[in-house]
Amino acid sequence: MLRMSRVPSVLAVVALLAGCESKPPAPVPEGKVAASVERQARELIMDQTNNFGTSGFYWLPPVIPAAAAFIAANFDGTAAATVKVDLLNADGSATNQASLTGAQITISTTTSASFPGTPAPFYGTTWSPGAAATVGQKYRIHIEALTAPVHVLGIADVQVVVDQTAANAVDRTKYTPLIASSSASLKITFRVEKKDTDGDTLNDWADNCPTKANANQLDSNQDGLGDACQCLNMANGTACSTGCKTGETCSAGACTGGTNKASGTTCMTGNLCKQSETCNGSGVCGGGSNRSSGTTCKTGNVCKQTETCNGSGVCGGGSNKASGTACTTGNVCKQTETCNASGTCQGGSSKSNGTACTTGNTCKSGETCTSGTCGGGSNKANGAACSDGNACTQADTCQSGTCTGASPVACTADQCHTAGICDPKLGVCPAPAAKTTGTSCSDGNACNGVETCQAGTCTAGTPVMCAGPSVCKDA
């Protein structure tokens, strides 16, 4: 009985180890303990004139070599923004290094000795990493408009180089150079423009969908791109969200399909006079409570002012702007429109037939006005560069007149971390989150017993003991 009880334990050890003999640990399998980087974010300099960035937002020297043409009277000095600087890590994630806002950002309407070479008017701040910025590092600067929700206005990648010769060799369509030194610093300068393309009372830089009127700024998935724009000129199958469904995709310009989210999930209908709305379990957002009477709101009528909530969940009231006040209905083929005494934008005249215009489709060229309507033109060649509005797709190209994203940023992690999801506003991955302590893992050495994740590290368990004078052999 005693002998029989000992046999299984001995056999189990033999079977597990396949012998007892000294042997160096096996190399760690690639992609298990060590993180594997499949693809990093592409290099970016993005504003209105570069890489199909935000309308009404412009980088200025020294971020870019030369400023775009600009009418000083169109400068909007009312923007509330934050300048953020992130270090781009080797695993595709980003680590914030600086956040500059409020009084740290200068608004200047004249040239300034503090920002040499920057044409006025502008917003400006200084990032001073000093010796922390080392040769070979890459950083991503982005400007966040402090709207609700926050959305990204522009992106500029910075490449740290050894000296001026190396700085001169940097591809300025992809990077802003920063020379490494103990006192390294970079002037970050930009401007925003008073321009409301779609006539919804929001300047383009502050509008999460500047080509289609959406005064409520509804952004169901909080990605900085308004619902009104998420399927505009997008290829069928592009992921989208209406707030109370998961797995929806664009189809013929509309967000459709998907599975209903659980009842009680927080959502928004876009009614500025409602709060605390939730999904009903059938894919519909509603309920909630009415905001207090007198709460400021907007119906999107450019000929109204001082509108407020009425306490019953409806935005209205206010007063009409003076008759003759210039306005826009958002029709790019109309001009000299004005408000009438009843608070309606109308009148004006159609621009001449043949006047160049754009419907906002970056895969169309040669569009023109005809009888007050923008259209026509031709599809750009398949393969032409475009932007699908998602910084996580790195190879956006036109296909049959539609912008199609490809080569997505792949967020990766090791066996003790969970890979995040690429941020479509910035094109970077979040830092991988550590898996629950006790999650099974393997360090590639069977002699270490049962290994588990501990605070994100694969940790050895109780070492396997061999019978006799030999030592464990890693099978």
SULRATA-V22705 format. One record per helix or strand of 3 or more residues. SS is the DSSP state (@ for helix, = for strand). FROM is the first residue (numbers start at 1). TO is the last residue. Records with the same first field share a line. If there is no record, write none. Layout:
BEGIN
SS = FROM-TO ; FROM-TO
END
This chain:
BEGIN
@ = 2-17 ; 72-74 ; 102-104 ; 113-115 ; 130-132 ; 164-168 ; 204-206 ; 446-448
= = 45-47 ; 57-59 ; 81-88 ; 93-101 ; 106-108 ; 122-127 ; 138-145 ; 151-161 ; 176-179 ; 186-193 ; 248-251 ; 254-256 ; 368-370 ; 373-375 ; 397-399 ; 402-404 ; 452-454 ; 457-459
END
